[in-house]
Amino acid sequence: MSESQAVIFGCAGPELSSEEASFFADTRPWGFILFGRNIVSLAQVGELTASLRESVGRPDAPILIDQEGGRVQRFKPPLVPQYPSGADLGALYQANPKAGLRATWIMSRLHAFDLYRLGITVDCLPVLDVPSPGGHEVIGSRAYGITPDVVSVLGAAASEGLKAGGMLPVIKHIPGHGRAGADTHHELPHVDASHAELSAHDFIPFKALAGEAMAMSAHVVFTELDPDNPATTSRRVIEEVIRSEIGFDGLLMSDDVSMNALSGDFATRARAIFAAGCDVTLHCNGNRAEMEAVASVTPVLTGDSLRRADEAMAAFRSPDDSDEAALREEFEGLMAAS
């Protein structure tokens, strides 16, 4: 079997074109990611995930999605229920910690019921960012709370629910997006908090979940750590903070390389991501020319990056025997009481 390139790609629409299939066969991405543009029906998504895996000749190639609940939910009604936001779960936890933990676990287990049977195996959840005053609403209600302890315990519950359903989580956005005063889809934010402040607050949930298999980086400049580069392209932040201080040794993927927080052409961006120490780069929008530029400079997975990718694959387990209908009824009751 051919070696995989250190990249996760999206595709343009609800069906894989012959040109896309050929491109993926040539470039051999490690995984794929789906967005709303790829979703028409449940049966169609199942066919798409099968086609993506067939294109790279790997029946276990990871297929990712952002299915958080709240405003970030790629599958929407009527295909799946509208799920509450992280902030909704956090509010329940504040009122009743036992109920909040249980609801958070169940919601992730329900995501797994929705997604796993369609061939989707990775959910880019939980959001471990801790919002701070002045932070942009791009995180906002996606966060479980405004204190590191609440974010940590609910993030752990969300991760365990996904794993119980045969999926893997991606903790994001390491080492923390909660103070960012801009939306990284559009511009590059700078955070001026001291290293001590970040360590005592923003980094805590990531330390608590540092044993998870995968994480997604933050396109945020932490001026005291590296005034010139966002975390995604900062060797200092990745080596000294993410790997050493936080202790994360799982597969580190960049946030989307096509976001405007990053500068330069796509080859330049991808080179910087790998030079900084990310294991895998993520390109989401399915634009063929952009993907070709990223692929042109993307290495094959080797060394520690290959080890981490292999460890992530080994972390998948079979779904438990939870009763879906019973869990949905329990979840509705918990949320109705909140």
C-alpha positions in Angstrom: 0.0 0.0 0.0 1.3 3.5 -0.9 2.3 5.8 1.9 0.0 8.6 2.9 0.7 12.2 2.5 0.4 14.4 5.6 -2.8 16.1 4.6 -6.5 16.0 5.1 -8.6 17.3 2.1 -12.2 18.2 1.5 -14.1 17.7 -1.8 -16.2 20.0 -3.8 -19.7 18.6 -3.7 -22.0 15.7 -2.7 -20.4 13.3 -5.1 -16.8 12.6 -5.9 -15.9 13.5 -9.4 -13.7 11.3 -11.5 -11.1 14.1 -11.6 -11.2 14.3 -7.8 -10.9 10.6 -7.4 -7.8 10.6 -9.7 -6.3 13.5 -7.8 -6.8 11.8 -4.4 -5.4 8.5 -5.8 -2.3 10.4 -6.9 -1.8 12.5 -3.8 -2.9 9.9 -1.2 -4.2 12.2 1.6 -4.2 10.6 5.1 -7.9 11.6 5.5 -10.8 13.7 4.4 -13.2 16.2 5.9 -16.9 16.9 5.0 -18.8 20.1 5.1 -22.4 21.1 4.5 -21.8 21.3 0.8 -21.1 17.6 0.8 -24.4 16.7 2.5 -27.7 16.1 0.7 -29.1 12.8 2.2 -27.9 10.1 4.5 -27.6 7.5 1.8 -25.7 10.0 -0.4 -23.2 10.7 2.4 -22.6 7.0 2.9 -21.8 6.6 -0.8 -19.5 9.6 -0.7 -17.5 8.3 2.3 -17.1 5.0 0.5 -15.9 6.7 -2.7 -13.4 8.8 -0.8 -11.9 5.7 0.9 -11.9 3.8 -2.4 -10.0 6.7 -4.1 -7.0 6.1 -1.7 -7.4 2.4 -1.4 -7.7 2.5 2.4 -11.0 1.3 3.9 -10.1 2.8 7.2 -9.0 6.3 6.0 -10.3 8.8 8.6 -13.2 11.0 7.6 -13.7 14.1 9.7 -16.5 16.5 10.3 -17.3 19.5 12.6 -20.5 18.3 14.3 -20.5 20.2 17.6 -24.1 21.2 18.0 -25.3 24.8 18.3 -24.3 26.9 15.3 -21.5 24.6 14.2 -23.4 21.5 13.0 -22.7 20.3 9.4 -25.6 17.8 9.5 -28.8 19.7 10.2 -32.5 18.9 10.6 -34.3 17.0 9.2 -31.3 14.6 8.6 -30.4 14.8 12.3 -31.8 16.7 15.3 -30.7 20.2 16.1 -28.4 19.7 19.0 -27.7 22.2 21.8 -24.5 24.3 21.9 -21.6 23.8 24.2 -22.8 26.8 26.2 -26.2 25.1 26.7 -24.5 22.0 28.1 -22.4 24.2 30.3 -25.5 26.0 31.7 -27.0 22.6 32.6 -23.8 21.6 34.3 -23.8 24.8 36.4 -27.3 24.1 37.5 -26.8 20.3 38.0 -23.3 19.0 37.5 -24.3 15.3 37.3 -27.0 16.1 34.6 -24.6 18.3 32.7 -21.9 15.7 32.5 -24.4 13.0 31.5 -26.0 15.2 28.8 -22.6 16.1 27.4 -21.6 12.4 27.2 -24.9 11.4 25.6 -24.9 14.2 23.0 -21.5 13.0 21.7 -22.7 9.4 21.8 -25.7 10.5 19.7 -23.4 12.3 17.3 -21.6 8.9 16.9 -24.9 7.2 16.2 -25.6 9.8 13.5 -22.2 9.7 11.9 -20.5 6.4 12.3 -23.1 4.5 10.2 -22.4 6.9 7.4 -18.7 6.1 7.4 -17.6 9.3 9.4 -15.1 8.3 12.1 -13.7 11.6 13.5 -15.6 14.5 15.0 -13.7 17.8 15.5 -15.0 18.1 19.0 -14.6 19.1 21.8 -13.9 22.8 21.7 -11.6 23.3 24.7 -11.2 27.1 24.2 -12.0 29.2 27.3 -13.6 32.5 26.3 -12.2 35.7 27.9 -13.6 39.2 27.9 -12.9 40.8 24.6 -12.7 37.5 22.8 -14.4 37.3 19.4 -17.8 35.5 19.2 -16.3 33.0 16.7 -15.9 30.8 19.9 -18.7 32.3 22.0 -21.5 29.7 22.6 -19.3 26.9 21.2 -17.5 26.9 24.6 -18.7 24.9 27.5 -18.0 27.6 30.0 -15.9 30.5 30.9 -13.7 28.7 33.5 -11.0 26.1 32.7 -12.4 23.5 35.1 -15.9 23.5 33.5 -14.4 23.3 30.0 -12.1 20.5 31.1 -14.7 18.2 32.6 -17.3 18.7 29.9 -14.7 18.4 27.2 -13.6 15.1 28.7 -17.2 13.9 28.8 -17.7 14.8 25.1 -14.6 13.0 24.1 -15.6 9.8 26.0 -19.0 9.8 24.3 -17.5 9.9 20.9 -15.1 7.1 21.7 -17.9 5.0 23.1 -19.5 5.3 19.7 -16.5 4.1 17.7 -15.3 7.6 16.8 -12.4 9.7 17.8 -12.4 13.3 19.0 -10.1 16.2 17.9 -9.4 18.7 20.7 -9.4 22.2 19.5 -8.0 24.8 19.1 -4.7 24.1 20.9 -3.2 25.9 22.8 -6.4 28.1 23.1 -8.5 30.4 21.0 -10.7 32.0 23.7 -8.8 35.3 24.0 -8.6 35.9 20.2 -10.2 39.2 19.3 -10.8 38.3 15.7 -12.3 35.5 13.6 -9.4 33.6 12.1 -11.5 32.8 9.0 -10.9 36.5 8.1 -7.9 37.9 9.9 -5.0 37.0 12.2 -5.6 37.8 15.9 -2.9 38.7 18.4 -3.2 37.8 22.0 -1.0 39.8 24.4 -1.6 37.8 27.6 1.4 36.8 29.5 2.7 33.2 29.4 1.8 32.9 33.1 -1.8 34.0 32.4 -2.1 31.6 29.5 -0.7 28.7 31.5 -3.0 29.3 34.5 -6.1 29.6 32.3 -6.1 28.9 28.6 -3.8 25.9 28.6 -5.5 24.0 31.4 -8.2 22.1 29.4 -5.6 21.0 26.9 -3.4 19.7 29.6 -6.4 17.8 31.0 -7.1 16.1 27.7 -3.5 15.9 26.5 -3.8 12.1 26.1 -6.3 12.3 23.3 -5.2 11.1 19.9 -5.7 14.2 17.8 -5.7 18.0 18.2 -6.2 21.0 15.9 -4.0 24.1 16.2 -5.0 27.7 16.7 -4.3 30.4 14.0 -3.5 32.8 16.8 -0.4 34.8 17.6 0.6 34.7 21.3 2.9 37.7 21.3 4.8 36.7 24.4 5.5 33.2 23.0 6.2 34.1 19.4 5.4 37.7 18.2 5.9 36.8 14.6 3.9 33.6 13.9 0.5 32.1 14.9 0.7 28.9 16.9 0.0 26.9 13.7 3.3 28.0 12.1 5.3 28.6 15.3 8.0 26.0 16.0 8.4 27.6 19.5 4.8 27.3 20.4 4.5 23.7 19.1 7.7 22.4 20.6 7.8 24.4 23.9 4.1 24.8 24.7 2.0 22.2 22.9 4.4 19.3 23.0 6.3 20.1 26.2 4.3 22.3 28.6 0.9 21.0 27.7 2.2 17.5 27.0 0.3 16.7 23.9 2.0 13.9 21.9 -0.9 13.0 19.6 -1.4 13.9 16.0 -1.4 17.6 15.6 -3.3 18.9 12.6 -3.4 22.6 11.5 -6.6 24.4 11.4 -7.8 25.1 7.9 -4.9 26.3 5.7 -7.3 28.3 3.6 -8.2 30.7 6.4 -7.2 34.3 5.9 -5.4 34.3 9.2 -2.5 32.7 7.4 -0.5 34.6 4.8 1.3 33.8 1.6 0.3 31.5 -1.2 -0.9 28.0 -0.4 2.4 26.3 -0.9 4.1 28.9 1.4 1.4 28.3 4.1 1.8 24.5 3.9 5.6 24.7 4.1 5.4 26.9 7.2 2.9 24.5 8.9 5.2 21.5 8.4 8.3 23.5 9.3 6.8 24.5 12.6 6.1 20.8 13.5 2.5 20.1 12.7 2.0 16.5 11.7 -0.8 17.0 9.2 -2.2 20.0 7.4 -5.9 20.5 6.8 -7.4 22.0 3.7 -11.2 22.1 3.8 -12.9 23.9 0.9 -12.4 21.4 -2.0 -10.8 24.0 -4.3 -8.7 21.9 -6.7 -6.0 24.5 -7.5 -5.5 25.2 -3.8 -5.2 21.5 -3.0 -2.7 21.0 -5.8 -0.5 23.8 -4.3 -0.8 22.2 -0.8 -0.1 18.7 -2.1 3.0 19.9 -4.0 4.9 20.6 -0.8 3.2 18.1 1.5 5.6 15.3 2.8 4.7 11.7 3.2 4.0 10.8 6.8 7.2 9.6 8.4 9.0 9.5 11.7 7.1 10.8 14.8 4.3 12.1 12.5 3.7 8.6 11.2 3.9 7.1 14.7 1.3 9.6 15.9 -1.0 8.8 12.9 -0.6 5.1 13.5 -1.4 5.6 17.2 -4.5 7.5 16.3 -5.7 4.7 14.0 -5.0 2.2 16.8 -7.1 4.2 19.2 -10.4 3.5 17.4 -12.5 0.9 19.1 -15.8 -0.8 18.3 -19.0 1.1 19.3 -20.5 0.1 22.6 -24.0 -1.5 22.9 -25.8 1.6 23.9 -29.5 1.8 23.1 -30.0 4.7 20.8 -33.7 5.3 21.4 -33.2 5.2 25.1 -30.3 7.6 25.0 -32.3 10.1 22.8 -35.2 10.0 25.3 -32.9 10.5 28.2 -31.1 13.4 26.5 -34.4 15.1 25.7 -35.4 14.8 29.3 -32.2 16.2 30.6 -32.3 19.2 28.3 -36.0 19.8 28.9 -35.3 20.1 32.6 -32.4 22.6 32.1 
